[in-house]
Amino acid sequence: MTAKPDVVIHIGPMKTGTTALGYYFSVATELGILPPPVLYPTGDLWFPPAGRIVKHNALFDFFAEDSDQPRFRKTAIQSPADVEERVARAAAAAAQRGSGSTVVFVSETISSRTNASVLVAMLRKYFGRIRVVFAVRSPVAAEKSMLVHRIKDWRINQPDFDVVTMMNARTELPGERYVRMFKRWSAFSDVELILIPYFEDDLDGYSSVDRFYAVVAGVPAPRLKDDFGSRRLHPSLPLASLKRLITLKNLGRVARVLPPVAAIIKRLFSAVLGADREKTVVRGFAERNVGHGDWELSAAEENAIRSLYAPSYAAVRKTLGPQIDSPDWQKWFAAEGM
């Protein structure tokens, strides 16, 4: 009987480099540079992506009915049966590669799902060892990044730079959400919850990829032949650019009563975003904060964020256990002032 392959799922959350991971594994699969035991489902093994980058956010559809879908999904909604069929197909393809094979999924949409047992029960059918990876980013940096993400998305009403109001508008406080998430994914005796640190001062694009790939294969990731290591897929934008985008979004909402005018403003928004983004990408990874440092959160805002996230710090410490003494985690907590 053929042994079941292992599975590693990066569950995010958002703004922890999942797009970079998706890009890396998609291109590495396309180029055929991943070692045979590592399988990243693309092509016939998964659903069509919105672009070149394949991520596995359709795993969310295994949990959800049509009324419970992410508002801003870029890919088609799939039925639970279709999702399981693709998972089974990927597991079968990995099993054919021999013992020790691992299927890798990247799906930041499932980190906070309350019915994780539904997915775990399905994974048990097709995989032996199940590892779930969660990247831990500085709450201050993560919320600042989330606010910028909301500003850059035309569909989201983010009229200003008030990060604390943005956080308080959620139905669940961030710190409490992390506590529940860790408890939920730690409840399964046969599921390993692995935390990896996300650093703001990484020197190149491979740093976060290598930390995740070390979980998958125990070694650094094979390198691509392009400039992946020197650029960011979602670069920080300068304050002037963000202000322009906010102004255009607010004008667009006022102009909704005149659809032709609103459409023109939307096209202008996209053009400004594309041009400013390209300028930032050209600067390269090492200069990702050039022109961005003129927008800084106040000390009061940073303290408010840390206060809201206070329960999550304790949850991270508890979940890490002895791992907290590793150099990477010592560095992460030191950067947080702990």
Backbone as numpy.savetxt, mean C-alpha at the origin, in Angstrom:
# Nx Ny Nz CAx CAy CAz Cx Cy Cz
1.39 -37.14 -3.68 0.54 -35.95 -3.68 1.42 -34.71 -3.68
1.11 -33.75 -4.56 1.88 -32.53 -4.66 1.70 -31.67 -3.42
2.80 -31.19 -2.85 2.74 -30.36 -1.64 2.14 -28.99 -1.99
1.42 -28.45 -1.04 0.87 -27.12 -1.24 1.98 -26.07 -1.18
1.91 -25.03 -2.03 2.90 -23.95 -1.93 2.60 -23.07 -0.73
3.54 -22.20 -0.41 3.32 -21.19 0.63 2.71 -19.95 0.00
2.22 -19.04 0.84 1.69 -17.77 0.34 2.14 -16.65 1.27
2.51 -15.52 0.68 2.84 -14.30 1.41 1.97 -13.19 0.85
1.22 -12.52 1.72 0.33 -11.43 1.28 0.74 -10.14 1.98
1.11 -9.14 1.21 1.36 -7.81 1.75 0.02 -7.09 1.82
-0.44 -6.78 3.03 -1.78 -6.21 3.19 -1.75 -4.71 3.46
-0.63 -4.08 3.18 -0.57 -2.63 3.30 -0.10 -2.18 4.66
-0.75 -1.10 5.17 -1.90 -0.41 4.60 -1.50 0.54 3.47
-2.42 1.39 3.05 -2.13 2.36 2.00 -0.97 3.27 2.43
-0.25 3.77 1.44 0.85 4.71 1.64 2.05 4.06 2.32
2.26 2.76 2.06 3.44 2.08 2.60 4.22 1.39 1.48
4.17 1.95 0.28 4.98 1.44 -0.82 4.39 0.28 -1.58
3.08 0.04 -1.48 2.50 -1.11 -2.17 2.52 -0.93 -3.69
2.42 0.32 -4.17 2.50 0.53 -5.62 3.89 0.21 -6.13
4.91 0.58 -5.36 6.29 0.26 -5.75 6.49 -1.26 -5.75
5.92 -1.94 -4.77 6.02 -3.40 -4.74 5.32 -4.02 -5.95
4.11 -3.50 -6.24 3.38 -4.00 -7.39 4.14 -3.80 -8.68
4.76 -2.62 -8.82 5.56 -2.34 -10.02 6.74 -3.30 -10.10
7.46 -3.42 -8.99 8.65 -4.28 -9.00 8.30 -5.70 -9.40
7.34 -6.31 -8.70 7.02 -7.72 -8.96 6.40 -7.90 -10.35
5.63 -6.92 -10.81 5.04 -7.02 -12.15 6.13 -7.04 -13.22
7.06 -6.10 -13.11 8.13 -6.01 -14.11 9.10 -7.18 -13.99
9.42 -7.56 -12.74 10.32 -8.70 -12.55 9.72 -9.98 -13.13
8.40 -10.13 -12.99 7.72 -11.29 -13.58 7.76 -11.20 -15.10
7.51 -10.03 -15.62 7.53 -9.80 -17.08 8.91 -10.12 -17.66
9.97 -9.76 -16.93 11.33 -9.98 -17.40 11.83 -11.40 -17.10
11.11 -12.11 -16.26 11.51 -13.47 -15.92 12.71 -13.56 -15.01
12.91 -12.55 -14.14 14.10 -12.55 -13.29 13.82 -13.05 -11.87
12.55 -13.29 -11.53 12.27 -13.87 -10.22 12.70 -15.33 -10.23
13.25 -15.83 -9.13 13.63 -17.26 -9.10 12.38 -18.13 -9.24
12.50 -19.31 -9.81 11.34 -20.18 -10.05 10.44 -20.41 -8.85
10.98 -20.49 -7.62 10.07 -20.76 -6.49 9.16 -19.58 -6.13
9.43 -18.39 -6.68 8.63 -17.21 -6.35 7.68 -16.90 -7.50
6.39 -16.93 -7.23 5.39 -16.68 -8.26 4.53 -15.49 -7.85
4.50 -14.49 -8.72 3.65 -13.31 -8.52 2.55 -13.37 -9.58
1.31 -13.61 -9.20 0.25 -13.83 -10.19 -0.01 -12.61 -11.09
0.22 -12.79 -12.37 -0.10 -11.79 -13.39 -0.67 -12.54 -14.58
-0.99 -11.83 -15.64 -1.46 -12.47 -16.86 -2.66 -13.36 -16.62
-2.60 -14.60 -17.09 -3.72 -15.53 -16.96 -3.96 -15.98 -15.52
-3.00 -15.69 -14.65 -3.14 -16.10 -13.25 -3.86 -15.07 -12.40
-4.16 -13.90 -13.00 -4.91 -12.88 -12.24 -5.80 -12.11 -13.19
-6.42 -11.06 -12.69 -7.34 -10.26 -13.48 -6.58 -9.14 -14.19
-7.14 -8.59 -15.28 -6.45 -7.51 -16.00 -6.23 -6.29 -15.11
-5.03 -5.73 -15.12 -4.75 -4.53 -14.32 -5.24 -3.27 -15.01
-5.24 -2.15 -14.27 -5.64 -0.87 -14.86 -4.53 -0.31 -15.74
-3.30 -0.73 -15.50 -2.16 -0.29 -16.30 -1.12 -1.39 -16.31
0.14 -1.01 -16.22 1.21 -2.00 -16.24 1.36 -2.70 -14.90
0.98 -2.00 -13.83 1.19 -2.51 -12.48 0.07 -3.46 -12.07
0.44 -4.68 -11.72 -0.53 -5.66 -11.23 -0.48 -5.69 -9.71
-1.60 -5.41 -9.08 -1.77 -5.65 -7.65 -3.01 -6.53 -7.49
-3.19 -7.05 -6.31 -4.22 -8.08 -6.13 -5.36 -7.59 -5.24
-5.78 -6.35 -5.48 -6.85 -5.77 -4.67 -8.19 -6.45 -4.89
-8.29 -7.27 -5.94 -9.52 -8.05 -6.13 -9.72 -9.07 -5.02
-8.68 -9.34 -4.22 -8.87 -10.21 -3.07 -9.94 -9.64 -2.15
-10.09 -8.32 -2.16 -11.13 -7.66 -1.37 -12.51 -8.19 -1.77
-12.67 -8.48 -3.04 -13.99 -8.89 -3.54 -14.42 -10.24 -2.97
-13.47 -11.02 -2.46 -13.84 -12.28 -1.86 -14.63 -12.08 -0.56
-14.43 -10.90 0.06 -15.15 -10.58 1.30 -16.51 -9.93 1.04
-16.60 -9.16 -0.05 -17.59 -8.10 -0.12 -18.72 -8.36 -1.10
-19.88 -7.86 -0.73 -20.99 -7.78 -1.67 -20.86 -6.49 -2.48
-21.69 -6.33 -3.50 -21.59 -5.15 -4.36 -21.73 -3.85 -3.58
-22.50 -3.86 -2.50 -22.72 -2.63 -1.74 -21.56 -2.29 -0.83
-20.55 -3.17 -0.78 -19.45 -2.98 0.15 -18.12 -2.91 -0.60
-18.10 -2.21 -1.71 -16.90 -2.12 -2.52 -16.15 -0.82 -2.24
-14.82 -0.84 -2.44 -14.07 0.41 -2.33 -14.61 1.44 -3.31
-14.69 2.67 -2.87 -15.29 3.72 -3.71 -14.46 4.03 -4.95
-13.17 3.84 -4.85 -12.32 4.36 -5.92 -11.46 3.27 -6.57
-12.01 2.09 -6.67 -11.29 1.02 -7.35 -11.10 1.36 -8.82
-9.92 1.06 -9.35 -9.62 1.33 -10.75 -9.82 0.08 -11.61
-10.01 -1.07 -10.99 -10.20 -2.31 -11.74 -11.60 -2.85 -11.52
-12.00 -3.76 -12.37 -13.36 -4.29 -12.33 -13.61 -5.10 -11.06
-14.84 -5.05 -10.56 -15.25 -5.83 -9.41 -15.41 -7.29 -9.84
-14.91 -8.22 -9.02 -14.96 -9.63 -9.35 -15.85 -10.37 -8.34
-16.41 -11.48 -8.77 -17.22 -12.28 -7.85 -16.30 -13.10 -6.95
-16.76 -13.46 -5.74 -15.94 -14.31 -4.87 -15.50 -15.60 -5.55
-16.38 -16.19 -6.35 -16.03 -17.43 -7.04 -14.89 -17.21 -8.03
-14.93 -16.09 -8.75 -13.87 -15.80 -9.71 -12.54 -15.53 -9.00
-12.61 -14.85 -7.85 -11.39 -14.59 -7.08 -10.78 -15.91 -6.62
-11.58 -16.79 -6.07 -11.05 -18.07 -5.61 -10.49 -18.88 -6.77
-11.12 -18.81 -7.94 -10.63 -19.55 -9.10 -9.23 -19.07 -9.48
-8.99 -17.75 -9.42 -7.65 -17.22 -9.75 -6.63 -17.62 -8.67
-7.04 -17.57 -7.41 -6.14 -17.98 -6.34 -5.75 -19.45 -6.52
-6.75 -20.30 -6.81 -6.49 -21.72 -7.02 -5.56 -21.94 -8.22
-5.78 -21.14 -9.26 -4.95 -21.25 -10.46 -3.49 -20.90 -10.15
-3.30 -19.81 -9.36 -1.95 -19.41 -8.99 -1.28 -20.46 -8.12
-2.04 -21.02 -7.16 -1.49 -22.06 -6.29 -1.07 -23.29 -7.09
-1.89 -23.67 -8.07 -1.58 -24.84 -8.89 -0.31 -24.59 -9.72
-0.19 -23.39 -10.25 1.00 -23.06 -11.05 2.26 -23.10 -10.19
2.15 -22.60 -8.94 3.30 -22.63 -8.04 3.65 -24.06 -7.64
2.63 -24.88 -7.40 2.88 -26.27 -7.00 3.64 -27.03 -8.08
3.38 -26.68 -9.35 4.06 -27.34 -10.45 5.56 -27.02 -10.48
5.94 -25.95 -9.78 7.35 -25.57 -9.75 8.13 -26.34 -8.69
7.46 -27.15 -7.92 8.14 -27.98 -6.95 7.97 -27.50 -5.53
8.49 -28.26 -4.59 8.36 -27.92 -3.17 9.12 -26.64 -2.86
8.63 -25.93 -1.86 9.28 -24.68 -1.47 8.84 -23.48 -2.27
7.84 -23.62 -3.13 7.37 -22.49 -3.93 6.49 -21.58 -3.08
6.50 -20.30 -3.44 5.73 -19.30 -2.70 4.98 -18.39 -3.66
3.69 -18.21 -3.43 2.88 -17.25 -4.19 2.86 -15.95 -3.41
3.07 -14.84 -4.11 3.12 -13.52 -3.49 1.96 -12.67 -3.98
1.19 -12.13 -3.04 0.10 -11.20 -3.37 0.39 -9.86 -2.71
0.01 -8.78 -3.38 0.07 -7.43 -2.81 -1.34 -6.86 -2.87
-1.94 -6.62 -1.71 -3.34 -6.19 -1.66 -3.59 -5.34 -0.42
-3.37 -4.03 -0.54 -3.51 -3.15 0.62 -4.96 -2.92 1.04
-5.91 -3.42 0.25 -7.33 -3.15 0.56 -7.89 -4.07 1.63
-7.16 -5.10 2.02 -7.76 -6.08 2.94 -7.24 -5.95 4.37
-6.37 -4.99 4.65 -5.75 -4.93 5.98 -6.77 -4.74 7.09
-7.84 -4.00 6.83 -8.79 -3.69 7.90 -10.08 -4.51 7.83
-10.14 -5.52 6.98 -11.37 -6.30 6.86 -11.70 -7.01 8.16
-12.94 -6.89 8.60 -13.34 -7.48 9.87 -13.56 -8.99 9.77
-13.84 -9.48 8.57 -14.11 -10.92 8.41 -12.92 -11.62 7.75
-11.74 -11.42 8.34 -10.53 -12.03 7.80 -10.62 -13.55 7.74
-11.41 -14.14 8.63 -11.52 -15.60 8.66 -12.05 -16.17 7.34
-12.83 -15.38 6.62 -13.37 -15.83 5.33 -12.22 -16.06 4.34
-11.31 -15.09 4.28 -10.17 -15.23 3.38 -9.23 -16.34 3.84
-8.96 -16.39 5.13 -8.04 -17.40 5.66 -8.56 -18.81 5.36
-9.86 -19.02 5.53 -10.44 -20.33 5.24 -10.22 -20.73 3.78
-10.33 -19.76 2.89 -10.10 -20.04 1.48 -8.61 -20.32 1.22
-7.72 -19.55 1.81 -6.29 -19.75 1.60 -5.83 -21.12 2.10
-6.42 -21.58 3.17 -6.03 -22.89 3.72 -6.25 -24.02 2.71
-7.22 -23.84 1.81 -7.50 -24.88 0.82 -6.32 -25.10 -0.12
-5.57 -24.01 -0.40 -4.61 -24.05 -1.49 -3.16 -23.86 -1.05
-2.95 -23.43 0.20 -1.59 -23.12 0.62 -1.26 -23.80 1.94
0.03 -24.04 2.14 0.51 -24.59 3.39 0.78 -23.48 4.39
1.96 -22.91 4.32 2.33 -21.81 5.22 1.71 -20.50 4.74
1.05 -19.78 5.64 0.39 -18.51 5.30 1.04 -17.39 6.09
1.63 -16.42 5.37 2.24 -15.26 6.02 1.57 -13.98 5.53
1.22 -13.13 6.48 0.58 -11.85 6.18 1.53 -10.74 6.65
1.88 -9.85 5.73 2.87 -8.81 6.01 2.21 -7.44 6.09
2.53 -6.73 7.15 1.98 -5.39 7.37 3.16 -4.44 7.54
3.22 -3.37 6.74 4.29 -2.38 6.84 3.88 -1.27 7.79
4.76 -0.94 8.71 4.48 0.08 9.72 5.23 1.35 9.36
4.47 2.40 9.10 5.05 3.69 8.73 4.79 4.70 9.85
5.65 5.69 9.95 5.44 6.77 10.91 4.05 7.36 10.73
3.24 7.41 11.79 1.89 7.96 11.64 1.88 9.39 11.09
2.83 10.21 11.51 2.88 11.59 11.02 3.10 11.60 9.51
4.09 10.85 9.05 4.38 10.81 7.62 3.24 10.15 6.84
2.65 9.11 7.42 1.57 8.39 6.71 0.35 9.29 6.52
-0.02 10.04 7.55 -1.20 10.90 7.44 -0.93 12.08 6.53
0.28 12.59 6.57 0.63 13.67 5.64 0.57 13.17 4.20
1.08 11.97 3.98 1.04 11.37 2.65 -0.40 11.10 2.22
-1.23 10.65 3.16 -2.63 10.39 2.83 -3.35 11.66 2.44
-3.05 12.77 3.12 -3.69 14.03 2.78 -3.28 14.46 1.36
-2.00 14.31 1.04 -1.53 14.64 -0.31 -2.22 13.76 -1.34
-2.36 12.47 -1.02 -3.06 11.54 -1.91 -4.49 12.03 -2.18
-5.15 12.50 -1.14 -6.52 12.98 -1.30 -6.56 14.26 -2.14
-5.57 15.11 -1.96 -5.52 16.34 -2.77 -5.33 16.00 -4.25
-4.50 14.99 -4.53 -4.18 14.65 -5.93 -5.29 13.87 -6.63
-6.28 13.38 -5.87 -7.38 12.63 -6.47 -8.58 13.54 -6.69
-8.92 13.79 -7.94 -10.01 14.69 -8.29 -11.32 14.29 -7.64
-11.51 13.00 -7.42 -12.79 12.49 -6.93 -13.00 12.71 -5.44
-11.95 13.06 -4.72 -12.03 13.20 -3.27 -12.10 14.67 -2.89
-13.03 15.00 -2.03 -13.19 16.38 -1.58 -12.23 16.64 -0.42
-11.06 17.17 -0.75 -10.08 17.57 0.27 -9.76 19.04 0.03
-10.49 19.96 0.69 -10.41 21.37 0.33 -9.27 22.14 0.97
-8.46 21.51 1.84 -7.42 22.26 2.56 -6.34 21.31 3.06
-5.46 21.84 3.93 -4.34 21.06 4.47 -4.60 20.64 5.92
-5.83 20.60 6.34 -6.16 20.29 7.73 -6.13 18.78 7.95
-4.97 18.27 8.33 -4.79 16.83 8.47 -5.55 16.26 9.67
-5.65 17.03 10.76 -6.33 16.53 11.95 -7.83 16.39 11.70
-8.43 17.36 11.01 -9.85 17.27 10.66 -10.09 16.07 9.75
-9.18 15.84 8.81 -9.29 14.68 7.93 -9.33 13.39 8.74
-8.46 13.28 9.73 -8.40 12.07 10.55 -9.65 11.91 11.41
-10.09 13.01 12.01 -11.25 12.94 12.90 -12.55 12.67 12.17
-12.55 12.86 10.85 -13.75 12.61 10.06 -13.99 11.12 9.83
-13.01 10.28 10.15 -13.16 8.85 9.94 -14.06 8.25 11.02
-14.65 7.13 10.67 -15.57 6.48 11.61 -14.82 5.77 12.73
-13.53 5.48 12.50 -12.73 4.79 13.51 -11.38 5.46 13.62
-10.92 5.74 14.83 -9.64 6.40 15.02 -8.51 5.49 14.56
-7.46 6.06 13.95 -6.38 5.25 13.37 -5.74 4.29 14.37
-5.43 4.79 15.56 -4.76 3.94 16.54 -5.59 2.73 16.92
-6.88 2.93 17.11 -7.77 1.82 17.47 -7.90 0.84 16.30
-7.88 1.35 15.08 -7.99 0.48 13.92 -6.79 -0.47 13.85
-5.61 0.05 14.12 -4.42 -0.80 14.11 -4.50 -1.88 15.18
-4.95 -1.50 16.37 -5.06 -2.47 17.46 -5.98 -3.62 17.05
-7.14 -3.29 16.49 -8.08 -4.31 16.07 -7.52 -5.16 14.93
-6.82 -4.50 14.01 -6.25 -5.22 12.87 -5.22 -6.24 13.34
-4.31 -5.82 14.20 -3.28 -6.74 14.70 -3.92 -7.91 15.44
-4.92 -7.60 16.27 -5.59 -8.65 17.03 -6.30 -9.62 16.09
-6.92 -9.08 15.05 -7.68 -9.91 14.11 -6.78 -10.88 13.37
-5.66 -10.40 12.80 -4.80 -11.26 12.00 -3.91 -12.13 12.86
-3.80 -11.83 14.16 -3.02 -12.66 15.06 -3.85 -13.79 15.66
-5.15 -13.81 15.38 -6.05 -14.77 16.02 -5.95 -16.18 15.44
-5.28 -16.31 14.28 -5.22 -17.61 13.61 -3.89 -18.30 13.94
-3.97 -19.48 14.48 -2.76 -20.18 14.89 -1.86 -20.55 13.72
-2.45 -20.66 12.53 -1.68 -21.06 11.35 -1.39 -19.90 10.41
-1.58 -18.68 10.87 -1.27 -17.49 10.07 -0.20 -16.68 10.80
0.90 -16.40 10.11 1.97 -15.60 10.69 1.78 -14.14 10.30
1.60 -13.26 11.29 1.53 -11.82 11.04 2.93 -11.25 11.21
3.47 -10.71 10.14 4.84 -10.20 10.14 4.81 -8.69 9.92
5.42 -7.94 10.81 5.52 -6.48 10.67 6.89 -6.12 10.13
6.91 -5.22 9.14 8.18 -4.71 8.63 8.15 -3.19 8.72
9.27 -2.56 9.05 9.29 -1.11 9.17 9.37 -0.41 7.82
8.75 0.76 7.75 8.84 1.61 6.56 9.58 2.86 6.98
10.67 3.18 6.28 11.49 4.32 6.65 11.33 5.48 5.67
11.25 6.68 6.21 11.12 7.87 5.36 12.44 8.24 4.69
13.56 7.81 5.27 14.87 8.22 4.75 15.55 7.12 3.94
14.78 6.19 3.40 15.38 5.17 2.54 16.15 5.83 1.40
17.30 5.27 1.07 18.18 5.90 0.08 17.79 5.57 -1.35
17.03 4.51 -1.57 16.61 4.19 -2.93 15.34 3.36 -2.90
14.77 3.15 -4.09 13.49 2.46 -4.19 13.53 0.99 -3.83
14.72 0.41 -3.77 14.81 -1.01 -3.46 14.75 -1.31 -1.97
14.91 -0.29 -1.13 14.99 -0.54 0.30 13.73 -1.23 0.82
12.56 -0.67 0.52 11.32 -1.28 1.01 11.03 -2.60 0.30
11.42 -2.69 -0.99 11.23 -3.94 -1.72 12.08 -5.04 -1.09
13.32 -4.72 -0.74 14.21 -5.73 -0.14 13.68 -6.22 1.20
13.11 -5.32 2.00 12.59 -5.74 3.30 11.43 -6.73 3.12
10.58 -6.48 2.14 9.48 -7.42 1.89 9.99 -8.70 1.24
10.91 -8.56 0.29 11.42 -9.74 -0.41 12.18 -10.67 0.54
12.77 -10.09 1.59 13.46 -10.90 2.59 12.48 -11.83 3.30
11.24 -11.38 3.48 10.21 -12.24 4.06 9.87 -13.37 3.09
9.80 -13.02 1.81 9.41 -14.00 0.78 10.49 -15.05 0.57
11.74 -14.58 0.39 12.80 -15.50 -0.05 14.06 -15.47 0.81
14.13 -14.56 1.78 15.28 -14.53 2.67 16.53 -13.88 2.11
16.40 -13.24 0.93 17.55 -12.60 0.28 17.09 -11.28 -0.33
18.02 -10.39 -0.74 17.62 -9.16 -1.44 16.94 -9.48 -2.77
16.10 -8.58 -3.22 15.36 -8.78 -4.47 16.28 -8.66 -5.69
16.07 -9.49 -6.71 16.82 -9.31 -7.96 16.55 -7.92 -8.53
17.57 -7.33 -9.11 17.45 -5.95 -9.62 16.87 -5.91 -11.03
16.04 -4.88 -11.26 15.52 -4.62 -12.60 16.59 -3.90 -13.41
16.37 -3.79 -14.70 17.34 -3.13 -15.57 17.00 -1.66 -15.80
15.88 -1.18 -15.22 15.51 0.22 -15.43 15.99 1.05 -14.26
15.45 2.27 -14.13 15.89 3.20 -13.08 15.01 3.12 -11.84
14.39 1.98 -11.60 13.46 1.83 -10.48 14.06 2.30 -9.16
15.30 1.96 -8.91 15.90 2.29 -7.62 16.09 3.76 -7.37
16.09 4.59 -8.43 16.40 6.01 -8.27 15.19 6.93 -8.38
14.00 6.38 -8.48 12.82 7.25 -8.62 11.67 6.75 -7.76
10.68 7.62 -7.59 9.50 7.29 -6.81 8.29 7.27 -7.73
7.42 6.29 -7.54 6.23 6.18 -8.38 5.17 7.19 -7.96
5.14 7.53 -6.66 4.21 8.54 -6.16 5.01 9.64 -5.47
5.64 10.53 -6.25 6.53 11.51 -5.65 5.79 12.58 -4.86
6.48 13.15 -3.86 5.93 14.28 -3.12 5.89 15.49 -4.04
4.86 16.28 -3.92 4.73 17.48 -4.73 5.02 18.71 -3.89
5.55 19.77 -4.49 5.81 21.00 -3.73 4.51 21.67 -3.30
4.64 22.52 -2.31 3.47 23.20 -1.75 2.72 23.99 -2.82
3.45 24.69 -3.68 2.79 25.50 -4.71 1.90 24.64 -5.60
2.37 23.44 -5.93 1.58 22.54 -6.76 0.33 22.08 -6.02
0.47 21.71 -4.77 -0.68 21.26 -4.00 -1.73 22.36 -3.87
-1.27 23.59 -3.69 -2.21 24.71 -3.60 -2.97 24.89 -4.91
-2.26 24.73 -6.04 -2.94 24.86 -7.34 -4.02 23.78 -7.48
-3.68 22.57 -7.07 -4.63 21.47 -7.20 -5.86 21.70 -6.32
-5.66 22.18 -5.10 -6.78 22.46 -4.21 -7.67 23.54 -4.80
-7.05 24.60 -5.34 -7.82 25.69 -5.94 -8.67 25.18 -7.10
-8.08 24.34 -7.95 -8.81 23.82 -9.10 -9.95 22.89 -8.65
-9.70 22.06 -7.64 -10.76 21.18 -7.16 -11.92 21.97 -6.57
-11.60 22.98 -5.80 -12.67 23.80 -5.22 -13.45 24.54 -6.30
-12.75 25.03 -7.33 -13.44 25.68 -8.45 -14.33 24.68 -9.18
-13.82 23.47 -9.34 -14.60 22.43 -10.02 -15.89 22.11 -9.30
-15.86 22.13 -7.99 -17.07 21.83 -7.22 -18.08 22.97 -7.32
-17.59 24.20 -7.35 -18.48 25.34 -7.54 -19.11 25.28 -8.93
-18.33 24.82 -9.90 -18.78 24.82 -11.30 -19.64 23.62 -11.67
-19.99 22.78 -10.71 -20.81 21.61 -11.03 -22.13 21.97 -11.68
-22.64 23.14 -11.38 -23.91 23.57 -11.99 -23.75 23.86 -13.47
-22.50 23.99 -13.92 -22.21 24.22 -15.34 -21.27 23.11 -15.81
-21.82 21.96 -16.16 -21.00 20.79 -16.50 -19.89 21.04 -17.52
-20.11 21.81 -18.60 -19.00 22.05 -19.54 -17.82 22.76 -18.89
-18.12 23.71 -18.00 -17.05 24.44 -17.31 -16.33 23.51 -16.34
-17.09 22.69 -15.61 -16.50 21.74 -14.67 -15.58 20.76 -15.41
-15.97 20.35 -16.60 -15.16 19.42 -17.38 -13.83 20.05 -17.79
-13.87 21.32 -18.15 -12.64 22.03 -18.52 -11.70 22.13 -17.31
-12.26 22.44 -16.15 -11.45 22.55 -14.93 -10.84 21.20 -14.58
-11.59 20.13 -14.76 -11.07 18.80 -14.48 -9.89 18.47 -15.39
-10.02 18.82 -16.67 -8.91 18.56 -17.60 -7.68 19.39 -17.22
-7.89 20.61 -16.78 -6.78 21.47 -16.36 -6.12 20.88 -15.11
-6.94 20.38 -14.19 -6.42 19.73 -12.98 -5.50 18.57 -13.35
-5.95 17.73 -14.27 -5.15 16.57 -14.68 -3.85 17.00 -15.35
-3.92 18.07 -16.15 -2.72 18.55 -16.83 -1.71 19.11 -15.83
-2.18 19.89 -14.87 -1.29 20.45 -13.85 -0.67 19.34 -13.02
-1.49 18.38 -12.59 -0.99 17.26 -11.79 0.07 16.48 -12.56
-0.20 16.18 -13.83 0.76 15.42 -14.63 2.08 16.15 -14.82
2.00 17.44 -15.13 3.22 18.22 -15.36 4.05 18.35 -14.09
3.40 18.67 -12.96 4.13 18.85 -11.71 4.69 17.52 -11.21
3.95 16.45 -11.42 4.43 15.13 -11.01 5.67 14.75 -11.81
5.66 14.99 -13.10 6.79 14.63 -13.93 8.05 15.41 -13.53
7.87 16.67 -13.19 9.02 17.47 -12.75 9.64 16.87 -11.49
8.78 16.39 -10.59 9.27 15.83 -9.34 9.93 14.48 -9.58
9.38 13.67 -10.46 9.96 12.37 -10.77 11.36 12.53 -11.33
11.55 13.53 -12.20 12.84 13.74 -12.85 13.94 14.04 -11.82
13.56 14.64 -10.69 14.56 14.97 -9.67 15.23 13.75 -9.08
14.53 12.63 -9.08 15.12 11.42 -8.56 14.77 11.16 -7.12
15.07 9.94 -6.68 14.67 9.48 -5.35 15.34 10.28 -4.25
16.64 10.56 -4.40 17.38 11.22 -3.33 16.88 12.62 -3.07
16.28 13.27 -4.08 15.79 14.63 -3.91 14.28 14.69 -3.81
13.68 13.61 -3.29 12.23 13.52 -3.30 11.56 14.63 -2.50
12.27 15.22 -1.52 11.65 16.25 -0.69 12.02 17.66 -1.11
12.81 17.80 -2.18 13.14 19.13 -2.65 11.87 19.85 -3.08
11.66 21.05 -2.59 10.46 21.80 -2.94 9.25 21.36 -2.15
9.40 20.34 -1.32 8.28 19.84 -0.53 8.43 20.26 0.92
9.66 20.62 1.29 9.91 20.97 2.67 9.25 22.27 3.11
8.72 23.04 2.15 8.07 24.29 2.55 6.66 24.04 3.07
6.19 22.80 3.03 4.95 22.46 3.71 5.28 21.48 4.82
5.22 21.97 6.02 5.50 21.14 7.19 4.32 21.21 8.15
4.03 20.11 8.79 3.01 20.11 9.82 3.53 20.86 11.04
2.64 21.53 11.74 3.04 22.22 12.96 3.30 21.20 14.06
4.00 21.62 15.10 4.26 20.74 16.24 2.95 20.27 16.86
1.96 21.16 16.89 0.65 20.80 17.46 -0.02 19.72 16.62
0.09 19.84 15.30 -0.51 18.83 14.43 0.19 17.48 14.59
1.51 17.50 14.66 2.25 16.25 14.83 1.89 15.59 16.16
1.80 16.40 17.21 1.45 15.84 18.52 0.03 15.27 18.52
-0.87 15.95 17.79 -2.25 15.46 17.71 -2.31 14.12 17.00
-1.51 13.96 15.94 -1.47 12.70 15.20 -0.92 11.59 16.10
0.18 11.87 16.77 0.77 10.85 17.65 -0.19 10.47 18.77
-0.94 11.44 19.25 -1.91 11.15 20.31 -3.01 10.22 19.80
-3.50 10.49 18.59 -4.54 9.65 18.01 -4.03 8.23 17.72
-2.74 8.12 17.46 -2.15 6.83 17.15 -1.56 6.13 18.37
-1.68 6.72 19.55 -1.02 6.17 20.74 -1.28 4.68 20.93
-2.52 4.21 20.78 -2.75 2.77 20.97 -1.99 1.90 19.97
-1.73 2.44 18.78 -1.07 1.62 17.77 0.40 1.38 18.11
1.05 2.35 18.75 2.45 2.14 19.14 2.56 0.95 20.08
1.66 0.90 21.06 1.66 -0.22 22.01 1.36 -1.54 21.30
0.44 -1.49 20.33 0.10 -2.71 19.59 1.27 -3.21 18.77
2.02 -2.29 18.16 3.20 -2.68 17.38 4.22 -3.36 18.29
4.48 -2.75 19.46 5.44 -3.33 20.40 5.02 -4.74 20.82
3.74 -4.89 21.13 3.25 -6.19 21.58 3.35 -7.23 20.48
2.99 -6.84 19.26 3.01 -7.78 18.14 4.44 -8.18 17.77
5.38 -7.25 17.88 6.77 -7.54 17.53 7.42 -8.53 18.48
7.10 -8.41 19.76 7.76 -9.28 20.74 9.26 -9.06 20.72
10.06 -10.13 20.74 11.53 -10.00 20.77 12.11 -9.28 19.55
11.35 -9.26 18.43 11.87 -8.59 17.23 12.12 -7.11 17.44
11.51 -6.55 18.47 11.63 -5.12 18.70 13.08 -4.71 18.97
13.91 -5.68 19.35 15.32 -5.38 19.63 16.20 -5.41 18.39
15.62 -5.70 17.23 16.42 -5.73 16.00 16.86 -4.31 15.64
17.98 -4.16 14.93 18.46 -2.82 14.56 17.44 -2.01 13.78
16.72 -2.64 12.84 15.75 -1.89 12.06 14.63 -1.32 12.93
14.12 -2.11 13.87 13.03 -1.61 14.70 13.53 -0.63 15.74
14.74 -0.80 16.22 15.31 0.21 17.11 15.43 1.55 16.38
15.84 1.47 15.12 15.96 2.69 14.31 14.59 3.32 14.09
13.58 2.49 13.84 12.24 3.03 13.56 11.69 3.75 14.78
11.77 3.12 15.94 11.25 3.75 17.15 12.07 4.98 17.54
13.36 4.97 17.29 14.17 6.14 17.57 13.74 7.31 16.70
13.42 7.03 15.43 12.96 8.09 14.53 11.61 8.66 14.99
10.85 7.85 15.70 9.56 8.32 16.24 9.73 9.01 17.59
10.99 9.14 18.05 11.22 9.80 19.33 10.95 8.92 20.52
11.06 7.58 20.31 10.79 6.63 21.39 12.03 5.82 21.71
